[in-house]
Amino acid sequence: MATNTAAASENTEETTETGDRPLIDASKTGIKKMIAKAKERGYITYDELNKVLRDFEKCNEWADLINCLKGLIRVFSKYTQIPIVPEKPMVGKRLAQCFNPVLPSGVHLTAIEVLELLFVRIGPERLALDLSYFTWGLFQFYGSSTTQVKKPILKVIEDYIVPLNHNLVPCLSSLMVGL
């Protein structure tokens, strides 16, 4: 009987400790704590990246594009590693737009700078998984790029893409067509 009472009191202690409250604290302070913890771990928040991505929609001239690309550089530079890039398709789309051949080479070079920084931060394993998102416009652009821009593109391909070896297969056809 005494052991049953002890076991019952342990069970009530466990339920009072966890109770019927949710596993995640959904209050404002709880969410702020989760965001702070995510930033500590190197996760970029959607708000942080979306703020920069929304600026691309307001671009009227090429100088605005360079400022937006520098905004991406600022966001990516805050982190030594980026395990997951939120809004990958949108980031890839905005970078591809910056590889439009009618834009000046300064925009192209800044976009390449963003790609290099991003590739370093996400690492080769994540790059192998997300390569198609970030190289949409790069491979297509190479054929129409200026000589000034071709060298940095080849450096990116040589330093980050070729070392992917067999993981490069899904994007190999677009790379070969571009080159």
VEXPALUM-529317 format. One record per atom (N, C-alpha, C): residue number from 1; atom name; x, y, z. Coordinates in steps of 0.02 Angstrom, whole numbers. Layout:
<sites>
NUM,CA,X,Y,Z
...
</sites>
This chain:
<sites>
1,N,40,-59,0
1,CA,0,0,0
1,C,43,63,0
2,N,96,61,40
2,CA,140,119,44
2,C,175,131,-23
3,N,193,76,-58
3,CA,225,85,-122
3,C,177,113,-174
4,N,114,93,-170
4,CA,64,120,-216
4,C,54,194,-206
5,N,55,215,-143
5,CA,47,286,-127
5,C,107,326,-153
6,N,167,298,-146
6,CA,227,333,-169
6,C,226,339,-245
7,N,205,286,-279
7,CA,202,288,-352
7,C,149,338,-375
8,N,93,341,-341
8,CA,41,387,-358
8,C,64,459,-349
9,N,101,472,-295
9,CA,125,540,-283
9,C,177,560,-336
10,N,218,512,-359
10,CA,266,528,-412
10,C,230,545,-477
11,N,176,508,-492
11,CA,138,522,-553
11,C,106,591,-550
12,N,80,610,-492
12,CA,48,676,-488
12,C,101,731,-493
13,N,162,718,-467
13,CA,215,768,-473
13,C,234,777,-546
14,N,238,721,-584
14,CA,255,726,-655
14,C,203,765,-694
15,N,139,753,-680
15,CA,87,788,-717
15,C,83,861,-697
16,N,99,877,-635
16,CA,97,947,-616
16,C,157,984,-645
17,N,214,948,-655
17,CA,272,981,-685
17,C,259,997,-758
18,N,234,949,-796
18,CA,220,962,-866
18,C,149,987,-875
19,N,102,963,-835
19,CA,33,985,-838
19,C,3,978,-907
20,N,-46,1018,-920
20,CA,-79,1017,-985
20,C,-57,1075,-1028
21,N,-2,1106,-1011
21,CA,22,1163,-1050
21,C,56,1138,-1114
22,N,57,1179,-1166
22,CA,87,1159,-1230
22,C,163,1151,-1223
23,N,191,1111,-1269
23,CA,263,1100,-1269
23,C,302,1163,-1289
24,N,272,1205,-1330
24,CA,304,1266,-1353
24,C,269,1326,-1323
25,N,308,1371,-1295
25,CA,281,1433,-1267
25,C,265,1480,-1324
26,N,200,1490,-1338
26,CA,179,1531,-1395
26,C,169,1605,-1377
27,N,188,1624,-1318
27,CA,181,1694,-1300
27,C,235,1735,-1337
28,N,228,1801,-1336
28,CA,276,1843,-1371
28,C,347,1833,-1344
29,N,353,1828,-1278
29,CA,420,1819,-1250
29,C,448,1750,-1268
30,N,405,1700,-1271
30,CA,427,1633,-1290
30,C,451,1631,-1362
31,N,415,1665,-1405
31,CA,434,1668,-1476
31,C,499,1707,-1484
32,N,506,1762,-1447
32,CA,567,1800,-1451
32,C,627,1759,-1426
33,N,617,1718,-1375
33,CA,670,1675,-1350
33,C,689,1623,-1403
34,N,639,1594,-1436
34,CA,653,1545,-1489
34,C,692,1577,-1546
35,N,673,1637,-1566
35,CA,708,1671,-1620
35,C,780,1686,-1600
36,N,789,1709,-1538
36,CA,857,1723,-1514
36,C,900,1660,-1513
37,N,870,1605,-1492
37,CA,907,1542,-1490
37,C,924,1519,-1561
38,N,877,1528,-1607
38,CA,890,1509,-1677
38,C,946,1551,-1707
39,N,947,1615,-1691
39,CA,1001,1658,-1716
39,C,1068,1638,-1688
40,N,1069,1617,-1623
40,CA,1131,1594,-1593
40,C,1157,1533,-1629
41,N,1112,1490,-1651
41,CA,1131,1428,-1685
41,C,1148,1439,-1758
42,N,1137,1499,-1783
42,CA,1156,1515,-1852
42,C,1099,1511,-1901
43,N,1038,1511,-1877
43,CA,981,1509,-1922
43,C,958,1579,-1938
44,N,951,1594,-2002
44,CA,926,1658,-2024
44,C,850,1657,-2017
45,N,822,1709,-1989
45,CA,749,1710,-1982
45,C,717,1733,-2048
46,N,656,1712,-2058
46,CA,619,1731,-2119
46,C,611,1806,-2122
47,N,596,1838,-2065
47,CA,586,1910,-2065
47,C,649,1947,-2087
48,N,705,1924,-2062
48,CA,769,1956,-2078
48,C,784,1953,-2153
49,N,772,1895,-2182
49,CA,786,1886,-2254
49,C,731,1917,-2297
50,N,669,1911,-2276
50,CA,614,1939,-2316
50,C,617,2015,-2321
51,N,643,2046,-2269
51,CA,650,2119,-2271
51,C,695,2139,-2329
52,N,750,2103,-2338
52,CA,796,2118,-2393
52,C,765,2098,-2460
53,N,732,2041,-2462
53,CA,703,2017,-2525
53,C,647,2063,-2549
54,N,609,2092,-2503
54,CA,556,2139,-2523
54,C,585,2202,-2556
55,N,646,2220,-2536
55,CA,678,2279,-2566
55,C,691,2269,-2641
56,N,700,2207,-2662
56,CA,712,2193,-2733
56,C,652,2214,-2775
57,N,592,2209,-2747
57,CA,531,2227,-2783
57,C,526,2302,-2797
58,N,561,2341,-2757
58,CA,558,2414,-2763
58,C,613,2442,-2807
59,N,654,2399,-2836
59,CA,711,2422,-2876
59,C,688,2454,-2941
60,N,713,2514,-2954
60,CA,697,2549,-3016
60,C,757,2553,-3063
61,N,817,2547,-3035
61,CA,876,2552,-3076
61,C,930,2505,-3048
62,N,983,2497,-3085
62,CA,1034,2449,-3067
62,C,1068,2465,-3001
63,N,1074,2528,-2983
63,CA,1105,2546,-2919
63,C,1064,2519,-2860
64,N,998,2517,-2869
64,CA,954,2489,-2817
64,C,968,2414,-2809
65,N,981,2380,-2865
65,CA,996,2308,-2862
65,C,1060,2296,-2824
66,N,1110,2337,-2836
66,CA,1174,2330,-2799
66,C,1162,2339,-2724
67,N,1121,2388,-2706
67,CA,1106,2399,-2635
67,C,1070,2339,-2604
68,N,1024,2309,-2642
68,CA,989,2250,-2617
68,C,1037,2191,-2610
69,N,1081,2183,-2658
69,CA,1131,2129,-2653
69,C,1177,2140,-2593
70,N,1194,2202,-2580
70,CA,1236,2216,-2521
70,C,1197,2202,-2457
71,N,1130,2211,-2460
71,CA,1089,2192,-2403
71,C,1092,2117,-2390
72,N,1091,2078,-2444
72,CA,1098,2005,-2436
72,C,1166,1988,-2408
73,N,1218,2023,-2430
73,CA,1285,2012,-2403
73,C,1286,2026,-2328
74,N,1253,2081,-2307
74,CA,1251,2097,-2236
74,C,1217,2042,-2196
75,N,1161,2017,-2222
75,CA,1124,1964,-2186
75,C,1166,1901,-2182
76,N,1196,1880,-2238
76,CA,1235,1818,-2238
76,C,1300,1825,-2199
77,N,1327,1885,-2195
77,CA,1390,1897,-2159
77,C,1383,1892,-2084
78,N,1322,1899,-2059
78,CA,1311,1896,-1987
78,C,1325,1826,-1959
79,N,1324,1776,-2002
79,CA,1329,1707,-1980
79,C,1391,1673,-2009
80,N,1425,1634,-1967
80,CA,1483,1598,-1992
80,C,1462,1536,-2030
81,N,1405,1508,-2011
81,CA,1376,1451,-2047
81,C,1302,1463,-2053
82,N,1274,1441,-2109
82,CA,1202,1446,-2120
82,C,1176,1376,-2136
83,N,1149,1342,-2085
83,CA,1126,1273,-2097
83,C,1067,1269,-2146
84,N,1022,1317,-2142
84,CA,963,1317,-2186
84,C,952,1389,-2210
85,N,942,1395,-2275
85,CA,927,1461,-2304
85,C,851,1465,-2312
86,N,818,1509,-2275
86,CA,746,1517,-2286
86,C,733,1550,-2353
87,N,676,1535,-2382
87,CA,657,1566,-2446
87,C,708,1553,-2501
88,N,734,1491,-2505
88,CA,783,1474,-2556
88,C,760,1491,-2627
89,N,699,1473,-2645
89,CA,678,1489,-2714
89,C,678,1564,-2728
90,N,658,1604,-2680
90,CA,656,1676,-2691
90,C,727,1705,-2693
91,N,771,1681,-2650
91,CA,841,1704,-2652
91,C,871,1687,-2720
92,N,859,1625,-2743
92,CA,884,1605,-2809
92,C,855,1646,-2865
93,N,791,1661,-2860
93,CA,758,1702,-2912
93,C,787,1772,-2915
94,N,798,1802,-2857
94,CA,825,1870,-2856
94,C,897,1872,-2881
95,N,936,1821,-2865
95,CA,1004,1817,-2891
95,C,1004,1807,-2966
96,N,959,1765,-2991
96,CA,953,1753,-3063
96,C,935,1817,-3099
97,N,891,1857,-3070
97,CA,872,1921,-3101
97,C,931,1968,-3107
98,N,977,1962,-3061
98,CA,1037,2005,-3062
98,C,1087,1983,-3115
99,N,1077,1924,-3145
99,CA,1120,1901,-3199
99,C,1090,1916,-3268
100,N,1045,1963,-3271
100,CA,1016,1985,-3334
100,C,1072,2019,-3375
101,N,1083,1997,-3437
101,CA,1138,2025,-3477
101,C,1134,2100,-3490
102,N,1075,2131,-3486
102,CA,1070,2203,-3499
102,C,1094,2245,-3440
103,N,1103,2214,-3383
103,CA,1126,2251,-3324
103,C,1202,2261,-3328
104,N,1228,2313,-3295
104,CA,1300,2325,-3296
104,C,1338,2271,-3258
105,N,1401,2264,-3273
105,CA,1442,2212,-3243
105,C,1449,2220,-3167
106,N,1441,2281,-3142
106,CA,1444,2291,-3069
106,C,1391,2252,-3032
107,N,1331,2248,-3062
107,CA,1277,2208,-3032
107,C,1295,2134,-3034
108,N,1323,2112,-3091
108,CA,1341,2042,-3098
108,C,1396,2023,-3048
109,N,1445,2065,-3041
109,CA,1501,2050,-2995
109,C,1477,2049,-2922
110,N,1431,2093,-2904
110,CA,1404,2093,-2836
110,C,1362,2030,-2825
111,N,1325,2009,-2875
111,CA,1286,1947,-2869
111,C,1332,1887,-2860
112,N,1387,1886,-2895
112,CA,1436,1832,-2887
112,C,1466,1834,-2817
113,N,1477,1893,-2791
113,CA,1503,1901,-2723
113,C,1453,1871,-2672
114,N,1389,1883,-2684
114,CA,1337,1855,-2640
114,C,1339,1778,-2644
115,N,1344,1751,-2705
115,CA,1346,1679,-2714
115,C,1406,1649,-2678
116,N,1464,1680,-2685
116,CA,1524,1654,-2652
116,C,1515,1652,-2576
117,N,1490,1707,-2548
117,CA,1479,1710,-2476
117,C,1428,1658,-2454
118,N,1375,1652,-2492
118,CA,1323,1602,-2475
118,C,1351,1531,-2479
119,N,1389,1516,-2531
119,CA,1417,1449,-2538
119,C,1465,1432,-2481
120,N,1504,1481,-2459
120,CA,1549,1470,-2403
120,C,1509,1457,-2339
121,N,1457,1497,-2328
121,CA,1418,1492,-2266
121,C,1376,1428,-2262
122,N,1349,1405,-2319
122,CA,1306,1345,-2315
122,C,1347,1281,-2317
123,N,1407,1283,-2343
123,CA,1450,1224,-2344
123,C,1433,1178,-2402
124,N,1479,1132,-2418
124,CA,1470,1090,-2477
124,C,1412,1041,-2472
125,N,1396,1016,-2413
125,CA,1341,969,-2406
125,C,1274,1002,-2423
126,N,1262,1060,-2395
126,CA,1200,1096,-2409
126,C,1200,1123,-2480
127,N,1258,1144,-2505
127,CA,1262,1168,-2573
127,C,1243,1113,-2622
128,N,1265,1052,-2609
128,CA,1247,996,-2653
128,C,1172,987,-2656
129,N,1138,998,-2601
129,CA,1065,990,-2598
129,C,1028,1048,-2631
130,N,1056,1108,-2624
130,CA,1021,1169,-2646
130,C,1052,1202,-2708
131,N,1096,1167,-2742
131,CA,1132,1197,-2798
131,C,1086,1225,-2852
132,N,1034,1189,-2868
132,CA,989,1212,-2922
132,C,954,1277,-2905
133,N,942,1290,-2841
133,CA,910,1353,-2821
133,C,954,1414,-2836
134,N,1018,1406,-2821
134,CA,1063,1464,-2822
134,C,1100,1473,-2887
135,N,1094,1427,-2934
135,CA,1131,1433,-2996
135,C,1085,1441,-3057
136,N,1021,1456,-3045
136,CA,973,1465,-3100
136,C,1000,1510,-3155
137,N,1019,1570,-3135
137,CA,1040,1619,-3184
137,C,1114,1617,-3200
138,N,1154,1591,-3156
138,CA,1226,1592,-3164
138,C,1248,1552,-3226
139,N,1225,1491,-3232
139,CA,1246,1448,-3288
139,C,1222,1476,-3355
140,N,1162,1501,-3357
140,CA,1134,1529,-3419
140,C,1170,1593,-3438
141,N,1190,1631,-3389
141,CA,1220,1696,-3401
141,C,1291,1692,-3428
142,N,1326,1639,-3412
142,CA,1397,1635,-3429
142,C,1411,1649,-3503
143,N,1371,1621,-3547
143,CA,1382,1629,-3620
143,C,1377,1701,-3643
144,N,1336,1740,-3612
144,CA,1327,1810,-3634
144,C,1363,1860,-3589
145,N,1401,1836,-3541
145,CA,1435,1881,-3494
145,C,1497,1912,-3526
146,N,1518,1967,-3498
146,CA,1577,2002,-3522
146,C,1640,1965,-3498
147,N,1695,1980,-3527
147,CA,1759,1948,-3508
147,C,1775,1964,-3435
148,N,1758,2024,-3413
148,CA,1770,2045,-3345
148,C,1733,2001,-3294
149,N,1675,1977,-3313
149,CA,1633,1938,-3268
149,C,1646,1862,-3274
150,N,1670,1840,-3332
150,CA,1681,1769,-3343
150,C,1731,1739,-3294
151,N,1784,1776,-3280
151,CA,1836,1750,-3235
151,C,1808,1736,-3164
152,N,1771,1782,-3133
152,CA,1743,1767,-3067
152,C,1692,1709,-3069
153,N,1654,1704,-3125
153,CA,1607,1648,-3131
153,C,1644,1582,-3132
154,N,1698,1579,-3172
154,CA,1737,1518,-3176
154,C,1769,1501,-3108
155,N,1789,1553,-3071
155,CA,1817,1542,-3005
155,C,1765,1511,-2958
156,N,1703,1536,-2960
156,CA,1650,1507,-2919
156,C,1638,1434,-2939
157,N,1635,1422,-3003
157,CA,1624,1353,-3027
157,C,1681,1308,-3005
158,N,1742,1332,-3013
158,CA,1801,1292,-2995
158,C,1806,1280,-2920
159,N,1794,1332,-2880
159,CA,1803,1327,-2807
159,C,1746,1293,-2770
160,N,1685,1301,-2794
160,CA,1628,1277,-2755
160,C,1586,1223,-2789
161,N,1582,1226,-2855
161,CA,1535,1181,-2889
161,C,1570,1117,-2912
162,N,1627,1122,-2944
162,CA,1663,1063,-2967
162,C,1681,1015,-2910
163,N,1702,1040,-2851
163,CA,1718,994,-2796
163,C,1658,953,-2771
164,N,1598,968,-2794
164,CA,1540,929,-2773
164,C,1540,859,-2804
165,N,1582,848,-2854
165,CA,1591,783,-2887
165,C,1524,753,-2909
166,N,1507,695,-2883
166,CA,1446,660,-2905
166,C,1382,696,-2884
167,N,1385,739,-2835
167,CA,1327,778,-2814
167,C,1309,832,-2865
168,N,1352,843,-2912
168,CA,1341,893,-2965
168,C,1296,867,-3020
169,N,1285,802,-3023
169,CA,1248,771,-3078
169,C,1180,803,-3093
170,N,1138,820,-3043
170,CA,1074,851,-3061
170,C,1079,917,-3100
171,N,1133,954,-3091
171,CA,1141,1018,-3125
171,C,1193,1015,-3180
172,N,1220,957,-3193
172,CA,1275,951,-3241
172,C,1255,972,-3311
173,N,1195,954,-3333
173,CA,1175,971,-3401
173,C,1170,1047,-3409
174,N,1141,1083,-3361
174,CA,1137,1156,-3367
174,C,1206,1188,-3363
175,N,1251,1160,-3324
175,CA,1319,1185,-3320
175,C,1354,1177,-3387
176,N,1348,1119,-3417
176,CA,1381,1105,-3481
176,C,1353,1150,-3537
177,N,1287,1160,-3538
177,CA,1257,1204,-3588
177,C,1282,1275,-3578
178,N,1286,1297,-3517
178,CA,1309,1365,-3502
178,C,1381,1377,-3522
179,N,1423,1327,-3510
179,CA,1493,1334,-3527
179,C,1505,1325,-3601
</sites>
